[in-house]
């Protein structure tokens, strides 16, 4: 993974890790999984994924304190 991808992944996780599980498993694949209902968001870029996360979160906020965490 390139340094810029590592930084983008770290930034996404820093801001959104309490609401989403975020991964970058391969080139051009960026994934965020909601912690409440496990809905998956995907994009080919970190900025595209960030936009999807923001839209999803503001449409349906993820509870930040889930049972069992």
Secondary structure, 3 states (H helix, E strand, C coil): CCHHHHHHHHHHHHHHCCCEEEEEEECCEEEEEECCCCCEEEECCHHHHHHHHHHHHHHCCCCCCCCCC
